[in-house]
Amino acid sequence: MQPNVLLIMIDSLRADRCWGAERSCQTPFLDDLRRRSAYFTKAFSTASTTTICTTSLLTALYPFVHGVHSLARHRLRTDVPTLAETFRAHGYQTWAEATGPLMPATGLDRGFDDYRCRNYTEWLDTSFGEQLSAQFARSTSRPWFGFLHLWEIHYPRRVTPEYGRSAYGRNLYDRAVSSLDNQLKRLLTPLLENTVVVLTGDHGEFLSESQGGEFVAGLKRPTAWLKRQVPGVKKLRRRIMSALFKGLDRVGQHDSDFYRAWLGHGFHIYDPLVHIPMLMYGPGVFPSGVEISHLASHVDIFPTLASALGFQLPGQLSGMGLMPLMREPVTPMNGRAIYLEAAGARLTGRREQWLAGLRTDRYKYVRGLFNEALPEELYDLDRDPGERQNVINQAPEVAETMRTRLRELMQSASVPQTEIEISYSPEELDQVNQRLRDLGYVD
């Protein structure tokens, strides 16, 4: 029988919290799993918000192909094949445990025999985790493919009491990672003998390096409570607080540190917002203990799983199979470039601010997705890994090369390069708007 396959997507999990000497979180289980997996140190999401990333993850298509740029505006087209449909066509039982914005109305439930979008407070340390463990323990007559979306790292961050100490992280985010690591150990350890596990994040998160920035991020919880309890506070939280932090940045010369800490993610495609972990575990399926430093993307997971399990791919995809790189990690990639996008979430109603970008090993180019009047950006990642210095005017030849590559990539898609929008029904639109309010993205 084919192995079970579990795709885990941890919301807001940064790559640099899964390896590296500078991190303050404690992740013994993930460290051990990584040592037994093939893992990609330069893997990136396609966007800095959940709905777009997940759609690319489950379709192996860039957003300009699958057409989903925002939860509030788009749903997946019915003609786009999904990873779950491919598994089901090959005899797998398929299920999904999603949360946050991943409602069935998005169309991402297609191909799943059972798709549940739970409340984000159903964390692994609650009865939800116990029920999931019991589900894994039950024997089945067919192999299963499961998609598990976890919310513990996302604001408001879930930290169980024993991990609420500085020994498990300098800040709340790192303690949430440490706490989740323990929950993953309890959940996954019984599965590792007969289950392929692919673990990634949907996108990253901006974390301030200053104490002031950490304090700003900590204000989200009390102001969210005030917004729910006190009439009129919604506008105060969104407009006045944002203006306050922008002002503090200018006065203190923090270079947007406070404001970015307040936003968290979704506002750009800087590396901390899109650099995610990607590891693939499976004895006899994936090699063990292989580190790959070539560029990889969410859109590569679908074709890689299909190749590893002997599935036929459904047509042209944006991603590429990564099995050859796992066998020969030093194989040249011939200058690969991957697509990135920032849209949705707090930019939901501001289509003119959406961003598109292209990243190579050395450079990142950014421009408006639909608004050509937005200033272009170019970053030399070798010299400026923090992406603080826009060199668009200092490197015109590089800018033109990146500009041309992005245009050609988008023109190569099999659909017209116009905004593909599939409308929600009035009932679905009400559900989507209510979910966005519950998550704090709109007032």
N, C-alpha and C positions, 0 to 999 in steps of 0.2 A: 504494500500500500504506500502511496505517496506520503511524504511527511506532512504533518500539520504546519501551517504557516501563520505566524503572528506578526503583524505590522504595528509597531508601537510608535505613536507620534506624541511627543511630550511638548505641550504648548509652552512657547517662550524659552526653550532650553538652548542656551548658547553653547557653541562648540568648546570654548575655552574653559567650561566647567566640567568637561569630560576627560581632559588630560592637561598636562602642563604643571610646572612646579609653582607657578604664581597663584594658583587658585587656593581659596581658603576652605572650600567645602570638603567633606569627607565622603568618598564614594567607593568603598571597598568592593561592593558587588559589581558596579559598573566597570571598575578597573579590571576585575577578574574576567568579566564577560568580554571586555575589549581585547584582553590578551588571548582569548580563544576565538576571536573573530577576525574577519577582514574589515578594516576600518579606514575611512577616508578623512584625512585631516584638512582638506580643502573642499568640503562639500557646502553647497549653498542652496537655500530655498529659492523659489522663483519670485517671492514677494515678501513683504514685511507685515502682512496680515494673514489671518488664519484661513479664511474662505478661499482666497486665491491660491495659497500654498497647497491646501488640501486637494483642490480640484486638479492642480498640476500633478500632485503626488499620485492620485487615483486614475489619471488619464495619460500620463507621460507626455503632456502637451503644454507648451508655453501659454500664458494667458491670452496672448493675441491670437492664438489658434482656438482654444476652447471657449473663449469669449466671456469668461467670468472675471470681472474686474472689481466687483464689490458685492457684498451680501445684499445691500439694500436695493441694488439695481439689476442684478443679473442672476439667472439660474442656468444650470448646465443644459446644453442642447441635447435633445434625445438621440441625435445621430452620432454622438461622440461615445466610442466604446470605453468601458471602465475596467479597472483591474479586477473588481469583484465579478463582473460579467465573464471575464476570461477564466477565472478560477471556477466559477459555477459551470461553465461550458466543459471544463475538464473534470467534472464529477465531484467537486468540492462542495461541502456545506459552507455557507458564507454568512458571517454575522459582523455587526459593527456596534461598538459602544462609543458613541461620540458625545460631545458636550459643547459648551460655549455656543458659537454661532452656527454650528453644523446641523441645521435643522433639515428634516426630509424635504422641505420646500425648495431647498437648493438644487435638488436633483441628484445629490451625491449618494442617495440611498439606492440608486439603481444597481441591480446585480446582487444585492444583499438579501438573503432569505429572511434575515431579522436585522432591523436597523433601529437602534434606540438612541435618541438624543436626550440624555439625562440632565438634571440640574447640576450645575458645576460644583455644588457642595457635596455631591456624592463622590468623595475621594476614596482612595484605596484603603485608608485606615478606618473607614466606616463600614457599615453592613454591605455596601456595594462591593468592596474588596473581598469579603467573605463569600458573597454570592458568585463572584467571578471565579474564585478559587474552586468552589464546588462545581461550577460549570466545567472547568478544565479537568476535574477529576472524573467526570462521567465518561464512560467509554462510548465510542460512536462507531457505526458501521462504515462510515466514509471519512476521509480526511477533511479537516476544516481549514478555512482561511478566515482569520479574524483581524479586524481593524480596531485598535484600542487607542482612543484619544484621551490623554490625561491633562488635567488642569492644575495640578498642585503647584507648579512653578509660576504660573500666571498670577497677576494681581487678583485677589488679595493675598496670595502666597499661603500655602498650607504647611505649617510646621507643627509636628506632634510635640508634646511637652518635653520629652527627653532630649529633643534636638534644639531647643530654644536657648542654647548657650553659645558663647563666643568660640568654644572649642570646635563647633561645627560650622563656623562661618563668620566672616567679619560683618555681614549684613543679613537682612531677612531673606534675600534671594538665595544666598549660598546655604543658609540653614534649611531652606525649603528643598534645595537639591539634595542635601545630606539626608533629610527626612525621607524624601521620596526614594532614595537609594535603598534604604532599609525595607520599604514597602515592596519595591521591585524584587528584592531578594526573596521575600516571603512568597510572592506571587509566582515568580518565574522558575525558581529552583526545581520544583517538581516537573517542569515542562522540558528541561533542556536536553533530555535524552532522545526525545522523538519529535521535536518541534524546531523548525527554522524560525529564527527571530531576527527581524529587521527593526532597528531602533534609530529614530531620528527625532529632530524637533521640527515644528512647523515654521518657526522663524526665531530670531534672537530677541534681545532686549537691551535697551540702553541702561547701563548702570553707571552712576556717577562715581568718580574717583575722589570726590570731596565729601567731607562730613555734611556740608550744607546741602549738597545734592541728595545725599541719602535721607536727610531730614525732609526735603521737599517730596521725595517719593513716598515717605512715610505718612504724609498728609492725605494721601488718597483715601485711606480707609475712613478717617473721621469725616472728611468732607463728603464722601459718598453716603455716609449715614445721614448727615445733615440734609443732603439733597433729597433723600427719600422721606425725611421726617418733617422738614420745614418748608412751607410754600415759599416760592420766590428765590430759594437758594440755588436752584439749578443754574440760572443765569450768572449768579455770583461765582459759582464754582468754575464754570466754563470760561467766562469772559474776563472777570476781574482777576481770578487767580492766574490765568495764563498771562495776562498783561503784567501782573506783579512779577512773575518769575522772569519774563523777558526784560523787565526793567532792572531787576537785580543782576541779571547777566551783564547788562550794559554797564551798570555802576561798578560791579565787582570784577569786570573783565574776565568772566568765567567762560566766555565763548559758547554760550547757549547751554552750559552744563545744567543749570537749574531747570530750564524749560524742557530740555530733552528728558531729564529725569522725571518730570511731571508727565510727559507724553508716553514714555516707555518704549513704544514701537509704532510702526505704521506711518511715521512721518517722513521717511526717507529710505534709501537703500544702502546706507553705510554698512560696512562689514559687521559690526556688532549686532545689527538688526537682521542680517540674512545669513551669517555664517553659522551653520548648524552641524551637530554631530551626525554621522552616518556610519553605522556598523551593521554587519551582516554575519550572523552566526548560524551554523548548521553543519554538524559533522557529516562528512561525505558529500556535502553540497557546496559549502564555501571553505576555502582554506583557513587555517587557524593562525592567529598571530601575525597577520600581514598588514603592514601600514602602507597606504597608498597616498602619495602627496600630489597627485594630479587633480586638476579641477573636476568636480563632479556636481551633479544637480539632482534635485528631487525628481526631475523627469527621467532620470536614469534607473530608478528603482524598479519600475514596471518592466522594462525590457530585460533588466538583469535577472529578476525573478523568473520571467518567462524562459529565458535562456537556460538558467540553472535547472529548471524543472521540466524542460523539453516541451514547452507550450509554443504554439504558433502565435506570432504577434498579429494584432488586428490592424493592418494597414500602416501608414506612415506615421511615425511618432517623432516628437522633438528630441527625445532622449536617446541614449546609446547604451548598449549592454556593457557592463563593467567586468565581466568574467575574464577577458584577456588581460586586463590590468591587474586582477588579483593573481593571475598565474605568473605574470611578468611585470611587477610593479615599476620597473625602470623603463618600460616601453615608452618611447616618445609620443606625445599627443599632438604634435604638429600645430601648436598655437591655438588650442581650443579657446573659444569665447562662449560665455553663458549669459543668458538673458535674466534681468532683474526688473522688478516693478514695485512701485509704491502707490497704492490706491485703496479706497475703502476706509473702514474704521472712522477715525476722526476726519478723514478727507472725503467721507461718503458723499456729501452734498456739494463738493468742490471739485468737480471733474477737471476744471482748468488747472488744478494744482497737481494732478496725477503725474507720476514720473516713470520713465522707462530708462533702462540702462544696460550696458554691456560690460562684463568683467573678463579680463584676461589674467594671466598670472601676474602681470606687472601693472596694468592700468585699469581704471574704471571710468567709463564715460556715462554721463547722465544728462537727459534732456526731458522736456515735457512730453508726456505720452500723446496727448491730443492738442496741447497748446504750444505752438512753436515759438511763442513770445517769451516763454520761460527761459531764464539764463541757462546756458550750457555749463556743465561742470566736467572737469577732467582731473583725476588724481593719479599721481605716480606712487603706487603702493609700496615700491621698494624704498623710496626715499621718505615717504610720508604715510606710514601705515595707519596713522590716526585720521587720515583724510581731512586735514585741516587747511591745506593749501590748494586752492583751485588753480591749476596751471593751464587752463584752456587757452590763454593768450600767449603763454610762454612756449607751448609745444604745438604749433598749428598743424604740422604734418601728422603728428600722432593723433590729434583731434580729428583731422579729416579722415584718417584711416579708420578710426573707431566709429565715426559718424557713418561712413560708408558701409562698414560691416554690420552695424545695427540695422540700417535701412535694408540691406540685402537680406539679412536674416528674417526680418518681418515680411518682406515681399515674397519670400520663399514659401510662406505658409500656404496651405491648400484652400484657404478661405479668403475672401476679399478683406483688405485691411481697413475695415470700417468697424465701428462698435457693434458687436453682435449682441443684441439684447433680447432675452426671452422673458416675457412679462409674467409676473406672479398673478394669480387670481386675487380678487379683493380680500378673501379670507386669509390667503397665504401672506399677502402684504401686511395685513394687521398682525399676524403672528411674527413676522420678521421684525417689524417695528417694535413690537413689545419685547422681543428678545434683545434687540439692540439697546432698548431702555434699561432692561434688567442688567445688562452687562456694563452699563455706564457709558456707552459710546455715543448716544444721542440723548437729548433732553425730551 
